[in-house]
Amino acid sequence: MIITYFGKQYCKLTLGDLTIAINPPAKDSKSMPKPPRFGADIALITTRHPDYNGADTVTLGDKEPFVIDGPGSYEVKGCFITGAKSTVSIAGKEYINTVYGFELDGIKIAVLGALADTATLSPEAKEIAGASDMLFIPVGGGDVFDSAKAYKAATTFSPNVIIPLDADDAMLKKFLKEGGQEKNEIGDKATLKRKDLDGKENFIIPLAPQA
């Protein structure tokens, strides 16, 4: 599995011919006015907000994604995806936020979305996060977790690896420091197999946004 990070909470996961887009920003997003474009098979939208719900930006050529933008159980191209409800506040407005769990190449993945407080998670969402081998978590501060709260939340769920999102350079360094992992190299992308996670606990994989 290859993980490519584009900024905000926009990621691309690829495994063979399967491409999953996570939280592609919409064309009217102010956080990323010109997001990278590619064709995806599946688009996971955690929050119906312009910074996260641009499924049209991952439609390219003959690839049009199956869009998942709320709680429920789904099967797409042999990938089983579960979404569980939470709530978030962005710029003072409340939104439904869906926490997703799915397995890819033997790795159980959880995507928390625009979360700032684990108290808003439903029991089902907590179960998804707690079962994860790999946890995608925001650490940017403001409307989402800051570095300290993010690390505390992540370690509560004890995944093998943590993928921090939504952080500038300073916040990312603080997050690495929270975990005592300042020496972890910030990569352009991550290529991982199930065996790469064995023996790891709360290991942070920092990624630099790609243009």
C-alpha positions in Angstrom: 0.0 0.0 0.0 1.2 3.5 -0.9 0.1 6.5 1.1 0.4 9.9 -0.5 -0.5 13.1 1.4 -1.5 16.3 -0.3 -2.3 18.6 2.7 -5.2 19.3 5.0 -6.8 15.9 5.4 -6.4 14.9 1.7 -4.8 11.5 1.1 -4.5 8.9 -1.6 -4.2 5.2 -0.8 -3.2 2.9 -3.6 -3.0 -0.9 -3.7 -2.6 -2.4 -7.1 -5.4 -1.1 -9.3 -7.4 0.2 -6.4 -7.2 3.9 -5.5 -9.0 5.4 -2.4 -9.2 9.2 -1.9 -9.7 10.4 1.6 -11.2 13.9 2.1 -10.5 15.5 -1.2 -11.3 19.2 -0.9 -14.0 20.8 -3.0 -13.3 23.4 -5.7 -14.5 26.1 -3.4 -12.3 25.1 -0.5 -10.3 28.0 0.9 -7.7 25.7 2.5 -6.6 24.2 -0.9 -7.9 26.2 -3.9 -6.0 24.0 -6.4 -6.0 20.4 -5.1 -4.1 17.8 -7.0 -6.4 15.8 -9.3 -6.5 12.1 -10.0 -9.0 9.3 -10.6 -10.2 7.3 -7.6 -12.3 4.2 -7.2 -13.6 5.2 -3.8 -13.9 8.6 -2.2 -14.3 8.7 1.6 -15.8 12.0 2.9 -15.7 12.3 6.6 -17.4 15.8 6.8 -19.7 17.6 4.4 -17.7 20.7 4.4 -15.8 22.2 1.4 -12.4 21.3 2.9 -13.4 17.6 2.8 -16.1 16.8 0.3 -14.8 17.4 -3.1 -15.5 14.0 -4.7 -15.6 15.7 -8.1 -11.9 16.5 -7.9 -11.1 12.8 -7.9 -13.1 12.1 -11.0 -10.8 11.9 -13.9 -11.0 10.2 -17.3 -13.1 7.0 -17.1 -12.6 6.9 -13.3 -15.6 8.1 -11.3 -15.4 7.2 -7.6 -18.0 5.5 -5.5 -18.6 8.2 -2.9 -19.1 7.3 0.8 -20.1 10.3 2.8 -21.9 9.0 5.9 -22.3 6.3 8.4 -23.2 2.8 7.3 -21.6 -0.4 5.9 -20.3 -0.6 2.3 -18.6 -3.0 0.0 -16.8 -1.6 -3.0 -14.4 -3.5 -5.2 -13.9 -6.1 -2.5 -13.2 -3.5 0.1 -15.5 -3.5 3.2 -15.9 -0.1 4.8 -17.7 0.8 7.9 -18.7 4.4 8.8 -19.7 5.4 12.4 -21.1 8.8 13.5 -19.5 11.5 15.5 -20.0 15.3 15.6 -17.6 18.1 15.0 -17.6 21.9 15.0 -16.0 23.9 12.2 -16.0 27.7 12.4 -18.8 27.5 15.0 -21.1 25.3 13.0 -21.8 21.7 13.9 -21.4 18.9 11.3 -21.8 15.2 11.3 -18.4 13.6 11.1 -18.0 10.0 10.0 -15.2 7.8 11.3 -14.3 5.2 8.8 -12.7 1.8 9.3 -11.6 -0.6 6.5 -8.9 -3.2 5.8 -6.4 -2.8 3.0 -3.6 -5.4 2.4 -4.2 -6.9 5.8 -3.9 -3.6 7.6 -6.9 -2.3 9.6 -7.2 1.4 8.9 -9.2 4.1 10.8 -9.8 7.6 9.6 -11.0 10.0 12.3 -11.9 13.0 10.2 -12.2 16.6 11.5 -12.2 15.5 15.1 -11.3 17.7 18.1 -12.7 15.7 21.0 -13.1 11.9 21.4 -16.1 12.5 23.7 -18.1 13.1 20.5 -17.4 9.6 19.2 -20.1 7.0 19.2 -19.4 3.6 20.7 -19.2 2.2 17.2 -16.6 4.9 16.2 -14.5 4.2 19.2 -14.6 0.5 18.3 -13.4 1.3 14.8 -10.5 3.4 16.1 -9.6 0.9 18.8 -9.3 -2.0 16.4 -7.0 -0.1 14.0 -3.5 -0.9 13.0 -3.1 2.4 11.3 -4.8 5.6 12.5 -5.2 8.8 10.5 -5.6 11.7 12.9 -5.7 15.5 12.6 -3.1 17.4 14.6 -3.5 20.9 13.2 -5.1 22.7 16.2 -8.0 25.2 15.9 -11.1 23.2 14.9 -9.3 19.9 15.2 -7.0 18.3 17.8 -3.8 20.1 18.6 -0.6 18.1 18.9 -0.9 17.2 22.6 -4.6 16.3 22.5 -4.0 14.3 19.2 -1.2 12.2 20.7 -3.2 11.5 23.9 -6.2 10.5 21.8 -4.2 8.4 19.4 -2.4 6.5 22.2 -5.8 5.8 23.8 -6.5 3.6 20.8 -3.0 2.2 20.6 -2.6 1.6 16.8 0.7 0.3 15.4 1.2 3.4 13.4 -0.2 6.9 13.4 -0.5 9.1 10.3 -0.8 12.8 11.4 -2.8 15.1 9.1 -3.7 18.8 8.9 -0.5 20.1 10.6 2.0 22.8 9.6 5.7 22.2 10.1 5.7 23.6 13.6 2.6 21.5 14.8 4.0 18.4 13.2 7.3 18.8 15.1 5.4 19.3 18.3 3.4 16.1 17.6 6.6 14.1 17.0 8.0 15.6 20.2 4.9 14.5 22.1 5.6 11.0 21.1 9.4 11.2 21.7 9.9 10.5 18.0 11.6 13.7 16.8 14.1 11.7 14.8 11.4 10.2 12.6 12.1 11.2 9.0 9.4 13.2 7.2 8.8 11.4 3.9 7.3 12.3 0.6 5.0 9.2 0.8 4.9 5.9 2.7 5.0 2.4 1.3 3.8 -0.1 3.8 3.0 -3.8 4.1 1.5 -5.6 7.0 4.9 -6.9 8.2 6.2 -3.4 8.4 3.7 -2.7 11.3 4.7 -5.7 13.4 6.3 -4.8 16.7 5.3 -1.1 16.4 3.1 0.7 18.8 2.0 4.4 18.3 4.8 4.8 15.8 4.4 8.1 14.0 4.8 8.3 10.2 5.1 12.0 9.3 4.4 12.9 5.7 5.1 16.1 3.7 2.3 17.5 1.5 2.8 16.8 -2.2 1.8 19.2 -4.9 
